[in-house]
Structure formats: structure tokens, C-alpha cells
């Protein structure tokens, strides 16, 4: 009589069947070591003259459960396509193309013709883990106002598009970011209702060539098209660059928090009314 793993062939087959029957009786709570052990045994038995059926049934069930978390499948993250918004805005003053991926990795490709604004958009991508593409040209020979405004309007519209019906998201975001002596707090709600509370005291009129009045105008424009409630508070700060950069960093982190999925919601709209839409 031939032997496998030191057992007679009939004993080896009995051992394999015992494992298979045990798995059939207990699909829930099966030890993760069973698939390895039974597969290992099956591969060794294939070396004999026996023909064994492939591991199906409980094996397939274990494979299908392998990627699940403790609370069931994470369909929102694993199966859903990335949430992407893309907007082109062309006027007599500017030509703006924006694309944003809310489920990105923090890649920024931003060329607006306003170097300091490019630097701030890099913060939005890096700290929000969004992929942000912005290409803009405008009448910057006059000043940066129109380009700054239209880039923000386009980003807000792209956010609105990417969010869709907003099912399953956290909706609310709150983050405070320091940058040396500066500290900024941002609170936001993806409510569909545009509102800006802006409380920054930037001590200089410019950071480089960038007019610091345009910071408020940027966020007001973004709020108007995205339907976002946004509160920005300065907790501390004396350096204008630090204040503005901390603002964009805090905004990015708060927005990341608000757009990420709340798994306990299981794909429902985070509103007692059952709907969140741009008013």
C-alpha cells in the first residue's frame, strides 16, 4: 500500500475528508490556519495516484471573506470608483481647467500663473490626500484677482461634482493646524448651504506678489460653488506667510475628514432629512 506523509493512502484520504467536513459544518469562525493546512495536504496528496476534487464550498467561502473587515465588506472604499470632478471655466478674463480626485494620494499639478497660489494648492493636495490638477491662464497683467477667483470657483464646482449625492461621507470636518507661531482652526460642513465665516488678521498686504485680500476671496468663491459651510479662525500668528499656509493646511485636513467615508453609515446620506444638495 502506498503512503503519503507517513500515512497509508486510505488514512490520508480520511484525514483530508475530515478537514473538509469540519469546514462544511462551521463556515463562520473557521480558523485562518485551515485553508493553508487543507491546501498543503491536498498538494501533497496530488503526488499520489489518487485524484482529489479541488477545494470548493468552504474554501471558496473563506476566500470570499478574506478581504472583509470585522464589520463586513468595505464596499465604499474597495469597490467604488474614485470620486472625480472636472471643470473647465472659460471667460474673457480667464481660462481654467480643474480636475480633483477625492480618493487620490496627494499629487499636485498646479500652474495658475500665481506662484503663491500654486504653493497653497500644493498644500491642499498634500494634506488632503487629493489629486489636484489646475491649469489656468488669465489677465494677471492687470492683477491676480480674476484668476484667483475663477480658480476657486472651478475647484468648488469640481468638489460639488466629485461629491455627488454625498452618501456615506462624514460630512463634517474640524482641524487646527500650527505653523511655527501661527495656528489656524477650520470647521466645515458639506451641507449644500454656502456660508463663510472668515476671521484672519493677516498683518501685511502682500506675501511675495500675492495680495493677501485674495485669501478671503478665494475661500468665498470656493464656498459659493461647492455649497460648503466654512469657518476659519486665527488662534495665533504674526507672520503673513505662516498664517495663510496654516489656513490652507487646516482646510485640507478638515476637508479630507469631511469627504472620507463613515463605515457605520453603510452608504446612507448623513442628514436627518435624507438628502444633501446644493441649495
FIMIGU-451851 format. One record per residue (C-alpha): x, y, z; residue number from 1. Coordinates in nm, 3 decimals. Example, Ala and Ser with C-alpha at 12.3 -4.5 7.8 and 13.67 -1.06 7.14 Angstrom:
BEGIN
<east = 1.230 | north = -0.450 | up = 0.780 | seq = 1>
<east = 1.367 | north = -0.106 | up = 0.714 | seq = 2>
This chain:
BEGIN
<east = 0.000 | north = 0.000 | up = 0.000 | seq = 1>
<east = 0.136 | north = 0.345 | up = -0.091 | seq = 2>
<east = 0.195 | north = 0.604 | up = 0.178 | seq = 3>
<east = 0.157 | north = 0.987 | up = 0.189 | seq = 4>
<east = 0.304 | north = 1.199 | up = 0.473 | seq = 5>
<east = 0.385 | north = 0.877 | up = 0.656 | seq = 6>
<east = 0.019 | north = 0.766 | up = 0.638 | seq = 7>
<east = -0.140 | north = 0.493 | up = 0.432 | seq = 8>
<east = -0.330 | north = 0.626 | up = 0.131 | seq = 9>
<east = -0.665 | north = 0.537 | up = 0.286 | seq = 10>
<east = -0.568 | north = 0.715 | up = 0.612 | seq = 11>
<east = -0.457 | north = 1.027 | up = 0.423 | seq = 12>
<east = -0.786 | north = 1.043 | up = 0.234 | seq = 13>
<east = -0.975 | north = 1.006 | up = 0.560 | seq = 14>
<east = -0.775 | north = 1.290 | up = 0.715 | seq = 15>
<east = -0.848 | north = 1.520 | up = 0.417 | seq = 16>
<east = -1.221 | north = 1.438 | up = 0.426 | seq = 17>
<east = -1.230 | north = 1.507 | up = 0.800 | seq = 18>
<east = -1.086 | north = 1.855 | up = 0.742 | seq = 19>
<east = -1.333 | north = 1.918 | up = 0.460 | seq = 20>
<east = -1.634 | north = 1.805 | up = 0.665 | seq = 21>
<east = -1.524 | north = 2.014 | up = 0.962 | seq = 22>
<east = -1.511 | north = 2.321 | up = 0.740 | seq = 23>
<east = -1.854 | north = 2.242 | up = 0.594 | seq = 24>
<east = -2.005 | north = 2.242 | up = 0.945 | seq = 25>
<east = -1.856 | north = 2.572 | up = 1.054 | seq = 26>
<east = -1.837 | north = 2.839 | up = 0.785 | seq = 27>
<east = -1.837 | north = 3.112 | up = 1.049 | seq = 28>
<east = -1.544 | north = 3.137 | up = 1.285 | seq = 29>
<east = -1.319 | north = 2.898 | up = 1.094 | seq = 30>
<east = -0.955 | north = 2.936 | up = 1.190 | seq = 31>
<east = -0.743 | north = 3.110 | up = 0.925 | seq = 32>
<east = -0.496 | north = 2.818 | up = 0.950 | seq = 33>
<east = -0.740 | north = 2.569 | up = 0.796 | seq = 34>
<east = -0.715 | north = 2.688 | up = 0.434 | seq = 35>
<east = -0.337 | north = 2.657 | up = 0.444 | seq = 36>
<east = -0.340 | north = 2.316 | up = 0.611 | seq = 37>
<east = -0.601 | north = 2.161 | up = 0.383 | seq = 38>
<east = -0.440 | north = 2.308 | up = 0.070 | seq = 39>
<east = -0.100 | north = 2.185 | up = 0.185 | seq = 40>
<east = -0.242 | north = 1.837 | up = 0.243 | seq = 41>
<east = -0.418 | north = 1.840 | up = -0.093 | seq = 42>
<east = -0.098 | north = 1.933 | up = -0.277 | seq = 43>
<east = 0.093 | north = 1.652 | up = -0.109 | seq = 44>
<east = -0.184 | north = 1.403 | up = -0.192 | seq = 45>
<east = -0.172 | north = 1.503 | up = -0.560 | seq = 46>
<east = 0.170 | north = 1.334 | up = -0.567 | seq = 47>
<east = 0.000 | north = 1.001 | up = -0.512 | seq = 48>
<east = -0.207 | north = 0.806 | up = -0.762 | seq = 49>
<east = -0.529 | north = 0.950 | up = -0.614 | seq = 50>
<east = -0.744 | north = 1.213 | up = -0.788 | seq = 51>
<east = -0.889 | north = 1.458 | up = -0.535 | seq = 52>
<east = -1.153 | north = 1.725 | up = -0.602 | seq = 53>
<east = -1.044 | north = 2.090 | up = -0.577 | seq = 54>
<east = -1.118 | north = 2.277 | up = -0.258 | seq = 55>
<east = -1.459 | north = 2.438 | up = -0.310 | seq = 56>
<east = -1.752 | north = 2.515 | up = -0.082 | seq = 57>
<east = -1.595 | north = 2.617 | up = 0.247 | seq = 58>
<east = -1.270 | north = 2.707 | up = 0.072 | seq = 59>
<east = -1.448 | north = 2.944 | up = -0.163 | seq = 60>
<east = -1.636 | north = 3.089 | up = 0.132 | seq = 61>
<east = -1.311 | north = 3.157 | up = 0.315 | seq = 62>
<east = -1.161 | north = 3.321 | up = 0.008 | seq = 63>
<east = -1.461 | north = 3.549 | up = -0.030 | seq = 64>
<east = -1.435 | north = 3.657 | up = 0.334 | seq = 65>
<east = -1.058 | north = 3.712 | up = 0.325 | seq = 66>
<east = -1.083 | north = 4.082 | up = 0.234 | seq = 67>
<east = -1.359 | north = 4.169 | up = 0.477 | seq = 68>
<east = -1.317 | north = 4.371 | up = 0.792 | seq = 69>
<east = -1.471 | north = 4.298 | up = 1.127 | seq = 70>
<east = -1.791 | north = 4.477 | up = 1.035 | seq = 71>
<east = -1.843 | north = 4.328 | up = 0.690 | seq = 72>
<east = -1.734 | north = 4.434 | up = 0.342 | seq = 73>
<east = -1.591 | north = 4.785 | up = 0.291 | seq = 74>
<east = -1.762 | north = 4.841 | up = -0.040 | seq = 75>
<east = -1.729 | north = 5.219 | up = -0.037 | seq = 76>
<east = -1.350 | north = 5.206 | up = -0.035 | seq = 77>
<east = -1.276 | north = 4.880 | up = -0.218 | seq = 78>
<east = -1.537 | north = 4.862 | up = -0.494 | seq = 79>
<east = -1.646 | north = 5.215 | up = -0.571 | seq = 80>
<east = -1.470 | north = 5.414 | up = -0.842 | seq = 81>
<east = -1.271 | north = 5.719 | up = -0.740 | seq = 82>
<east = -1.475 | north = 6.033 | up = -0.689 | seq = 83>
<east = -1.352 | north = 6.275 | up = -0.953 | seq = 84>
<east = -1.472 | north = 6.617 | up = -1.055 | seq = 85>
<east = -1.353 | north = 6.801 | up = -1.362 | seq = 86>
<east = -1.443 | north = 7.156 | up = -1.464 | seq = 87>
<east = -1.344 | north = 7.386 | up = -1.746 | seq = 88>
<east = -1.424 | north = 7.754 | up = -1.698 | seq = 89>
<east = -1.358 | north = 7.993 | up = -1.985 | seq = 90>
<east = -1.437 | north = 8.364 | up = -1.974 | seq = 91>
<east = -1.300 | north = 8.675 | up = -2.142 | seq = 92>
<east = -1.071 | north = 8.712 | up = -1.838 | seq = 93>
<east = -0.952 | north = 8.358 | up = -1.765 | seq = 94>
<east = -0.921 | north = 8.003 | up = -1.897 | seq = 95>
<east = -0.928 | north = 7.748 | up = -1.612 | seq = 96>
<east = -0.917 | north = 7.368 | up = -1.616 | seq = 97>
<east = -0.952 | north = 7.187 | up = -1.282 | seq = 98>
<east = -0.960 | north = 6.817 | up = -1.203 | seq = 99>
<east = -0.975 | north = 6.680 | up = -0.849 | seq = 100>
<east = -0.976 | north = 6.322 | up = -0.723 | seq = 101>
<east = -1.104 | north = 6.297 | up = -0.366 | seq = 102>
<east = -0.962 | north = 5.944 | up = -0.335 | seq = 103>
<east = -0.614 | north = 6.033 | up = -0.456 | seq = 104>
<east = -0.270 | north = 6.021 | up = -0.298 | seq = 105>
<east = -0.175 | north = 6.389 | up = -0.271 | seq = 106>
<east = -0.042 | north = 6.456 | up = -0.620 | seq = 107>
<east = -0.049 | north = 6.824 | up = -0.719 | seq = 108>
<east = -0.003 | north = 6.959 | up = -1.072 | seq = 109>
<east = -0.091 | north = 7.326 | up = -1.042 | seq = 110>
<east = 0.003 | north = 7.609 | up = -1.275 | seq = 111>
<east = -0.210 | north = 7.920 | up = -1.229 | seq = 112>
<east = 0.032 | north = 8.197 | up = -1.318 | seq = 113>
<east = 0.025 | north = 8.299 | up = -0.949 | seq = 114>
<east = 0.322 | north = 8.132 | up = -0.776 | seq = 115>
<east = 0.198 | north = 8.173 | up = -0.418 | seq = 116>
<east = -0.145 | north = 8.032 | up = -0.511 | seq = 117>
<east = 0.028 | north = 7.732 | up = -0.671 | seq = 118>
<east = 0.212 | north = 7.679 | up = -0.342 | seq = 119>
<east = -0.118 | north = 7.688 | up = -0.148 | seq = 120>
<east = -0.285 | north = 7.442 | up = -0.386 | seq = 121>
<east = 0.009 | north = 7.209 | up = -0.327 | seq = 122>
<east = -0.085 | north = 7.220 | up = 0.043 | seq = 123>
<east = -0.446 | north = 7.135 | up = -0.040 | seq = 124>
<east = -0.338 | north = 6.826 | up = -0.233 | seq = 125>
<east = -0.062 | north = 6.711 | up = 0.002 | seq = 126>
<east = -0.251 | north = 6.742 | up = 0.330 | seq = 127>
<east = -0.593 | north = 6.647 | up = 0.195 | seq = 128>
<east = -0.452 | north = 6.348 | up = 0.003 | seq = 129>
<east = -0.642 | north = 6.472 | up = -0.301 | seq = 130>
<east = -0.502 | north = 6.461 | up = -0.652 | seq = 131>
<east = -0.535 | north = 6.818 | up = -0.775 | seq = 132>
<east = -0.477 | north = 6.935 | up = -1.131 | seq = 133>
<east = -0.515 | north = 7.306 | up = -1.204 | seq = 134>
<east = -0.409 | north = 7.479 | up = -1.522 | seq = 135>
<east = -0.508 | north = 7.843 | up = -1.554 | seq = 136>
<east = -0.423 | north = 8.149 | up = -1.755 | seq = 137>
<east = -0.569 | north = 8.493 | up = -1.709 | seq = 138>
<east = -0.528 | north = 8.867 | up = -1.711 | seq = 139>
<east = -0.260 | north = 8.870 | up = -1.443 | seq = 140>
<east = -0.102 | north = 9.165 | up = -1.623 | seq = 141>
<east = -0.387 | north = 9.361 | up = -1.458 | seq = 142>
<east = -0.377 | north = 9.181 | up = -1.123 | seq = 143>
<east = -0.433 | north = 8.834 | up = -0.977 | seq = 144>
<east = -0.795 | north = 8.892 | up = -0.877 | seq = 145>
<east = -0.979 | north = 8.729 | up = -1.168 | seq = 146>
<east = -0.753 | north = 8.424 | up = -1.190 | seq = 147>
<east = -0.761 | north = 8.370 | up = -0.812 | seq = 148>
<east = -1.141 | north = 8.394 | up = -0.813 | seq = 149>
<east = -1.204 | north = 8.171 | up = -1.114 | seq = 150>
<east = -0.964 | north = 7.900 | up = -0.995 | seq = 151>
<east = -1.153 | north = 7.890 | up = -0.664 | seq = 152>
<east = -1.492 | north = 7.884 | up = -0.840 | seq = 153>
<east = -1.376 | north = 7.593 | up = -1.056 | seq = 154>
<east = -1.235 | north = 7.400 | up = -0.759 | seq = 155>
<east = -1.564 | north = 7.443 | up = -0.574 | seq = 156>
<east = -1.760 | north = 7.320 | up = -0.876 | seq = 157>
<east = -1.526 | north = 7.021 | up = -0.914 | seq = 158>
<east = -1.575 | north = 6.935 | up = -0.547 | seq = 159>
<east = -1.952 | north = 6.955 | up = -0.591 | seq = 160>
<east = -1.934 | north = 6.720 | up = -0.888 | seq = 161>
<east = -1.698 | north = 6.473 | up = -0.717 | seq = 162>
<east = -1.913 | north = 6.452 | up = -0.403 | seq = 163>
<east = -2.225 | north = 6.355 | up = -0.594 | seq = 164>
<east = -2.512 | north = 6.266 | up = -0.360 | seq = 165>
<east = -2.268 | north = 6.262 | up = -0.065 | seq = 166>
<east = -2.384 | north = 5.920 | up = 0.053 | seq = 167>
<east = -2.172 | north = 5.762 | up = 0.325 | seq = 168>
<east = -1.937 | north = 6.054 | up = 0.390 | seq = 169>
<east = -1.855 | north = 6.204 | up = 0.730 | seq = 170>
<east = -1.988 | north = 6.541 | up = 0.610 | seq = 171>
<east = -1.828 | north = 6.740 | up = 0.893 | seq = 172>
<east = -1.460 | north = 6.831 | up = 0.927 | seq = 173>
<east = -1.266 | north = 7.007 | up = 1.202 | seq = 174>
<east = -0.892 | north = 7.059 | up = 1.220 | seq = 175>
<east = -0.644 | north = 7.301 | up = 1.379 | seq = 176>
<east = -0.301 | north = 7.335 | up = 1.219 | seq = 177>
<east = 0.004 | north = 7.515 | up = 1.357 | seq = 178>
<east = 0.289 | north = 7.656 | up = 1.153 | seq = 179>
<east = 0.558 | north = 7.792 | up = 1.383 | seq = 180>
<east = 0.398 | north = 8.085 | up = 1.571 | seq = 181>
<east = 0.074 | north = 8.067 | up = 1.366 | seq = 182>
<east = -0.223 | north = 7.844 | up = 1.445 | seq = 183>
<east = -0.544 | north = 7.822 | up = 1.243 | seq = 184>
<east = -0.869 | north = 7.638 | up = 1.314 | seq = 185>
<east = -1.104 | north = 7.529 | up = 1.034 | seq = 186>
<east = -1.456 | north = 7.390 | up = 1.081 | seq = 187>
<east = -1.664 | north = 7.287 | up = 0.780 | seq = 188>
<east = -1.987 | north = 7.120 | up = 0.685 | seq = 189>
<east = -2.059 | north = 6.979 | up = 0.338 | seq = 190>
<east = -2.418 | north = 7.080 | up = 0.391 | seq = 191>
<east = -2.511 | north = 7.217 | up = 0.050 | seq = 192>
<east = -2.554 | north = 7.561 | up = 0.208 | seq = 193>
<east = -2.279 | north = 7.812 | up = 0.121 | seq = 194>
<east = -2.156 | north = 8.023 | up = 0.412 | seq = 195>
<east = -1.816 | north = 8.163 | up = 0.505 | seq = 196>
<east = -1.705 | north = 8.290 | up = 0.844 | seq = 197>
<east = -1.356 | north = 8.432 | up = 0.793 | seq = 198>
<east = -1.157 | north = 8.557 | up = 1.090 | seq = 199>
<east = -0.795 | north = 8.604 | up = 0.981 | seq = 200>
<east = -0.581 | north = 8.903 | up = 1.066 | seq = 201>
<east = -0.300 | north = 8.899 | up = 0.810 | seq = 202>
<east = -0.057 | north = 9.179 | up = 0.901 | seq = 203>
<east = 0.086 | north = 9.257 | up = 0.557 | seq = 204>
<east = -0.083 | north = 9.348 | up = 0.229 | seq = 205>
<east = 0.123 | north = 9.101 | up = 0.028 | seq = 206>
<east = 0.306 | north = 8.771 | up = 0.056 | seq = 207>
<east = 0.557 | north = 8.795 | up = -0.224 | seq = 208>
<east = 0.346 | north = 8.938 | up = -0.506 | seq = 209>
<east = 0.022 | north = 8.783 | up = -0.378 | seq = 210>
<east = -0.239 | north = 9.025 | up = -0.244 | seq = 211>
<east = -0.347 | north = 8.885 | up = 0.095 | seq = 212>
<east = -0.701 | north = 9.021 | up = 0.043 | seq = 213>
<east = -0.737 | north = 8.742 | up = -0.213 | seq = 214>
<east = -0.725 | north = 8.472 | up = 0.057 | seq = 215>
<east = -1.076 | north = 8.556 | up = 0.179 | seq = 216>
<east = -1.198 | north = 8.598 | up = -0.178 | seq = 217>
<east = -1.058 | north = 8.253 | up = -0.269 | seq = 218>
<east = -1.250 | north = 8.080 | up = 0.008 | seq = 219>
<east = -1.568 | north = 8.280 | up = -0.053 | seq = 220>
<east = -1.564 | north = 8.179 | up = -0.419 | seq = 221>
<east = -1.499 | north = 7.812 | up = -0.335 | seq = 222>
<east = -1.779 | north = 7.813 | up = -0.078 | seq = 223>
<east = -2.025 | north = 7.966 | up = -0.324 | seq = 224>
<east = -1.990 | north = 7.692 | up = -0.587 | seq = 225>
<east = -1.934 | north = 7.390 | up = -0.360 | seq = 226>
<east = -2.221 | north = 7.458 | up = -0.122 | seq = 227>
<east = -1.998 | north = 7.437 | up = 0.183 | seq = 228>
<east = -2.033 | north = 7.595 | up = 0.526 | seq = 229>
<east = -1.682 | north = 7.706 | up = 0.625 | seq = 230>
<east = -1.548 | north = 7.871 | up = 0.940 | seq = 231>
<east = -1.185 | north = 7.987 | up = 0.958 | seq = 232>
<east = -1.041 | north = 8.120 | up = 1.284 | seq = 233>
<east = -0.694 | north = 8.251 | up = 1.361 | seq = 234>
<east = -0.580 | north = 8.128 | up = 1.702 | seq = 235>
<east = -0.233 | north = 8.284 | up = 1.678 | seq = 236>
<east = 0.012 | north = 8.422 | up = 1.424 | seq = 237>
<east = 0.228 | north = 8.717 | up = 1.325 | seq = 238>
<east = 0.391 | north = 8.607 | up = 1.000 | seq = 239>
<east = 0.164 | north = 8.650 | up = 0.697 | seq = 240>
<east = 0.305 | north = 8.355 | up = 0.505 | seq = 241>
<east = 0.265 | north = 8.126 | up = 0.806 | seq = 242>
<east = -0.093 | north = 8.239 | up = 0.867 | seq = 243>
<east = -0.206 | north = 8.178 | up = 0.509 | seq = 244>
<east = -0.023 | north = 7.848 | up = 0.471 | seq = 245>
<east = -0.156 | north = 7.714 | up = 0.802 | seq = 246>
<east = -0.504 | north = 7.810 | up = 0.679 | seq = 247>
<east = -0.473 | north = 7.600 | up = 0.364 | seq = 248>
<east = -0.325 | north = 7.309 | up = 0.559 | seq = 249>
<east = -0.605 | north = 7.313 | up = 0.816 | seq = 250>
<east = -0.863 | north = 7.345 | up = 0.540 | seq = 251>
<east = -0.714 | north = 7.047 | up = 0.354 | seq = 252>
<east = -0.723 | north = 6.825 | up = 0.662 | seq = 253>
<east = -1.076 | north = 6.928 | up = 0.757 | seq = 254>
<east = -1.197 | north = 6.869 | up = 0.400 | seq = 255>
<east = -1.025 | north = 6.530 | up = 0.392 | seq = 256>
<east = -1.205 | north = 6.436 | up = 0.714 | seq = 257>
<east = -1.542 | north = 6.550 | up = 0.579 | seq = 258>
<east = -1.511 | north = 6.371 | up = 0.243 | seq = 259>
<east = -1.390 | north = 6.040 | up = 0.382 | seq = 260>
<east = -1.637 | north = 5.756 | up = 0.432 | seq = 261>
<east = -1.805 | north = 5.679 | up = 0.763 | seq = 262>
<east = -1.831 | north = 5.299 | up = 0.751 | seq = 263>
<east = -2.103 | north = 5.288 | up = 1.015 | seq = 264>
<east = -2.333 | north = 5.482 | up = 0.782 | seq = 265>
<east = -2.318 | north = 5.200 | up = 0.527 | seq = 266>
<east = -2.373 | north = 5.430 | up = 0.232 | seq = 267>
<east = -2.657 | north = 5.642 | up = 0.367 | seq = 268>
<east = -2.683 | north = 6.021 | up = 0.341 | seq = 269>
<east = -2.550 | north = 6.192 | up = 0.658 | seq = 270>
<east = -2.862 | north = 6.401 | up = 0.714 | seq = 271>
<east = -3.184 | north = 6.352 | up = 0.910 | seq = 272>
<east = -3.363 | north = 6.488 | up = 0.601 | seq = 273>
<east = -3.222 | north = 6.208 | up = 0.389 | seq = 274>
<east = -3.072 | north = 6.441 | up = 0.130 | seq = 275>
<east = -2.779 | north = 6.682 | up = 0.100 | seq = 276>
<east = -2.786 | north = 6.903 | up = -0.206 | seq = 277>
<east = -2.656 | north = 7.236 | up = -0.323 | seq = 278>
<east = -2.920 | north = 7.492 | up = -0.225 | seq = 279>
